[in-house]
Amino acid sequence: MFRGKKYQESAKQINTASLYDPNEALDLVVKTAPAKFDETVELHVKLGVDSRHADQQVRGAVVLPNGTGKVARVLVFAKGDKADAARAAGADYVGEMDMIEKIQKENWFDFDVVIATPDMMGVVGRLGKVLGPKGLMPSPKAGTVSPDVAKAVTEVKAGKVEYRLDKTNIIHCPIGKVSFGSEKLIENFNALMGAIIKAKPSAAKGQYIKSCVVVSTMGPGVKVNSAKMV
């Protein structure tokens, strides 16, 4: 894979054979982010579980202390007072069947998070085939199916992120922007790692955290020593 000059210069500062302490790793990510724009910093964690088994799923959500640096666009499925509460809490779009039809007929996806009240899940379920593959289907585990939609909207706007395993048993999650600096990034990193460790399934055997890497959008990955975290 071809890598530009800036990337190659950045990569020289990182020892790929080393496992860095989280603070040191995030310092390096900030220093080696080569782009002129404010890059997103992501955490990639490989877990020693098998996502094909229901009892080894790892999924949840956590509010990052310093947010993600991106304001999420929130769509809420609710009616009556709950819809009014969602609008008052700052939801970008609120509706019922009108929103379902808009997604189905116009292929509309100008939102990042979908929240629904439990009584709306019967109709929201019709969107499973389009929302599911995009990771947008509301779920009680992620706190996006809730009778208290106002609270759910507020948390998302404050920087709540959802984490879940992909098919290769890896969690990919943003933990902020390069402009945050390493101190704020380490606070977000600790909050997310703490949640992932707490979510360890009882069926998981052997080493839970296999590897842990932090990386900016255009920069090289930095391996984190995860042994001290568990």
C-alpha positions as CSV (number, residue, x, y, z in Angstrom):
1,M,0.0,0.0,0.0
2,F,1.4,3.4,-1.0
3,R,2.0,5.8,1.9
4,G,2.7,9.5,1.4
5,K,5.9,11.3,2.6
6,K,4.1,12.8,5.7
7,Y,2.9,9.3,6.8
8,Q,6.4,7.8,6.4
9,E,8.0,10.6,8.4
10,S,5.4,10.1,11.2
11,A,5.8,6.3,11.1
12,K,9.6,6.7,11.8
13,Q,8.8,8.1,15.3
14,I,7.0,4.9,16.3
15,N,8.6,1.6,17.2
16,T,6.2,-1.0,15.7
17,A,7.6,-3.7,17.9
18,S,6.9,-1.8,21.1
19,L,3.8,-1.8,23.3
20,Y,3.3,1.7,24.7
21,D,1.6,2.9,27.9
22,P,-1.7,4.6,27.0
23,N,-0.4,8.1,27.9
24,E,2.7,7.6,25.7
25,A,0.7,6.1,22.9
26,L,-1.8,9.0,22.7
27,D,1.1,11.5,22.9
28,L,2.6,9.8,19.8
29,V,-0.8,9.8,18.0
30,V,-1.1,13.5,18.5
31,K,2.5,14.2,17.5
32,T,2.4,12.0,14.4
33,A,-1.0,13.0,13.0
34,P,0.1,14.3,9.6
35,A,-3.0,16.0,8.1
36,K,-3.9,19.7,8.0
37,F,-7.4,19.0,9.2
38,D,-8.4,18.0,12.7
39,E,-8.1,14.2,12.5
40,T,-10.3,11.8,14.5
41,V,-8.5,9.5,16.9
42,E,-9.8,5.9,17.1
43,L,-9.4,3.0,19.4
44,H,-9.3,-0.5,17.9
45,V,-9.5,-3.4,20.5
46,K,-9.3,-7.1,19.5
47,L,-11.0,-9.3,22.0
48,G,-10.6,-12.9,22.9
49,V,-14.2,-13.8,22.4
50,D,-16.2,-15.3,19.5
51,S,-18.9,-12.9,18.3
52,R,-20.7,-15.8,16.6
53,H,-22.0,-16.9,20.0
54,A,-24.8,-14.9,21.6
55,D,-23.3,-15.3,25.1
56,Q,-20.0,-13.8,23.9
57,Q,-21.3,-10.6,22.4
58,V,-19.8,-7.4,23.7
59,R,-21.9,-4.3,23.1
60,G,-22.8,-1.2,25.1
61,A,-22.5,2.6,25.2
62,V,-20.5,5.0,27.3
63,V,-20.5,8.8,27.6
64,L,-17.0,10.0,26.9
65,P,-15.9,12.7,29.4
66,N,-14.8,15.1,26.7
67,G,-17.1,14.0,23.9
68,T,-16.0,12.9,20.4
69,G,-15.4,16.3,18.9
70,K,-18.3,15.7,16.6
71,V,-21.9,16.7,17.3
72,A,-24.1,13.7,16.4
73,R,-27.3,14.3,14.4
74,V,-30.1,12.5,16.2
75,L,-33.3,11.0,14.8
76,V,-36.0,10.1,17.4
77,F,-39.1,7.9,16.9
78,A,-41.6,9.0,19.4
79,K,-45.1,10.5,19.7
80,G,-47.0,13.0,21.9
81,D,-45.3,14.3,25.0
82,K,-42.2,12.1,24.3
83,A,-41.8,13.7,20.9
84,D,-42.0,17.1,22.4
85,A,-39.5,16.2,25.1
86,A,-37.1,14.9,22.4
87,R,-37.3,18.1,20.5
88,A,-36.7,20.2,23.7
89,A,-33.6,18.0,24.4
90,G,-32.1,18.9,21.1
91,A,-33.1,16.1,18.7
92,D,-32.5,17.0,15.1
93,Y,-35.4,15.0,13.7
94,V,-38.5,13.7,15.5
95,G,-41.3,11.7,14.0
96,E,-43.3,8.5,13.5
97,M,-44.5,7.0,10.2
98,D,-43.5,10.1,8.3
99,M,-39.8,9.5,9.1
100,I,-40.1,5.8,8.4
101,E,-41.6,6.6,4.9
102,K,-38.9,9.2,4.3
103,I,-36.1,6.6,4.9
104,Q,-37.9,3.9,2.9
105,K,-38.9,6.1,-0.1
106,E,-36.1,8.7,-0.3
107,N,-33.2,6.6,1.0
108,W,-32.7,9.4,3.6
109,F,-29.9,8.9,6.1
110,D,-28.9,12.4,7.3
111,F,-28.5,11.3,10.9
112,D,-25.9,9.5,13.0
113,V,-27.9,8.0,15.9
114,V,-31.5,6.7,16.0
115,I,-33.4,6.7,19.3
116,A,-36.9,5.2,19.9
117,T,-39.4,4.8,22.7
118,P,-40.2,1.2,23.4
119,D,-43.8,1.6,22.0
120,M,-42.4,2.7,18.6
121,M,-40.1,-0.3,18.1
122,G,-43.0,-2.3,16.4
123,V,-42.9,0.1,13.5
124,V,-39.2,1.0,13.6
125,G,-38.6,-2.8,13.2
126,R,-39.7,-2.4,9.6
127,L,-36.4,-0.5,9.0
128,G,-34.3,-3.3,10.4
129,K,-33.0,-4.3,6.9
130,V,-31.7,-0.8,6.2
131,L,-30.7,0.4,9.7
132,G,-29.2,-2.9,10.9
133,P,-26.3,-3.1,8.3
134,K,-25.4,0.6,9.0
135,G,-25.3,-0.1,12.8
136,L,-28.1,2.4,13.3
137,M,-30.9,0.1,14.7
138,P,-32.0,1.3,18.2
139,S,-31.1,-1.1,21.0
140,P,-31.8,-1.3,24.7
141,K,-28.2,-2.3,25.4
142,A,-26.9,0.9,23.7
143,G,-29.5,3.0,25.6
144,T,-31.1,4.0,22.3
145,V,-34.4,2.3,23.1
146,S,-35.7,4.2,26.1
147,P,-38.9,5.6,27.6
148,D,-36.8,8.7,28.6
149,V,-35.9,9.9,25.2
150,A,-34.9,13.4,26.4
151,K,-32.2,11.8,28.6
152,A,-31.0,9.6,25.7
153,V,-30.8,12.6,23.4
154,T,-28.9,14.6,25.9
155,E,-26.3,11.8,26.4
156,V,-25.7,11.4,22.7
157,K,-25.2,15.1,22.3
158,A,-22.8,15.1,25.2
159,G,-20.6,12.5,23.5
160,K,-22.0,9.1,24.1
161,V,-20.5,6.4,21.8
162,E,-21.7,2.9,21.2
163,Y,-19.2,0.1,21.0
164,R,-19.8,-3.3,19.5
165,L,-17.8,-6.2,18.1
166,D,-17.5,-6.6,14.4
167,K,-17.3,-10.1,12.7
168,T,-13.5,-10.3,13.4
169,N,-14.1,-9.7,17.2
170,I,-12.7,-6.2,17.0
171,I,-14.3,-3.0,18.5
172,H,-13.6,0.2,16.5
173,C,-14.6,3.4,18.3
174,P,-13.7,7.2,18.1
175,I,-12.3,8.7,21.2
176,G,-12.0,12.3,20.1
177,K,-9.9,14.6,17.9
178,V,-6.2,15.3,17.6
179,S,-6.9,18.9,18.8
180,F,-8.1,17.5,22.2
181,G,-4.5,16.9,23.1
182,S,-3.3,13.7,24.9
183,E,-4.8,14.6,28.3
184,K,-8.4,14.7,27.2
185,L,-7.8,11.8,24.9
186,I,-6.5,9.6,27.7
187,E,-9.6,10.4,29.8
188,N,-11.8,9.3,26.9
189,F,-9.6,6.2,26.3
190,N,-9.9,5.2,30.0
191,A,-13.7,5.7,30.0
192,L,-14.1,3.5,26.9
193,M,-11.6,0.8,27.9
194,G,-13.2,0.7,31.4
195,A,-16.6,0.1,29.8
196,I,-15.3,-2.7,27.5
197,I,-13.5,-4.4,30.4
198,K,-16.7,-4.2,32.5
199,A,-18.7,-5.7,29.6
200,K,-16.6,-8.9,29.5
201,P,-19.0,-11.8,29.0
202,S,-18.9,-14.6,31.6
203,A,-18.6,-17.1,28.8
204,A,-15.3,-15.5,27.6
205,K,-12.3,-17.8,28.4
206,G,-8.6,-17.0,28.3
207,Q,-7.1,-13.6,27.5
208,Y,-9.9,-11.1,27.1
209,I,-8.0,-8.2,25.5
210,K,-5.8,-9.5,22.7
211,S,-4.5,-6.2,21.3
212,C,-5.2,-2.6,21.5
213,V,-4.2,0.1,18.9
214,V,-4.8,3.9,18.8
215,V,-4.6,5.7,15.5
216,S,-5.5,9.0,13.9
217,T,-7.4,9.3,10.6
218,M,-4.3,9.7,8.4
219,G,-1.5,8.7,10.9
220,P,0.2,5.4,11.8
221,G,-1.2,3.1,14.4
222,V,0.4,2.9,17.9
223,K,0.1,-0.4,19.9
224,V,-1.0,0.0,23.5
225,N,0.1,-2.2,26.3
226,S,-3.2,-3.6,27.5
227,A,-1.9,-6.0,30.1
228,K,-2.0,-3.4,32.8
229,M,-5.7,-2.6,32.2
230,V,-7.3,-5.9,32.9
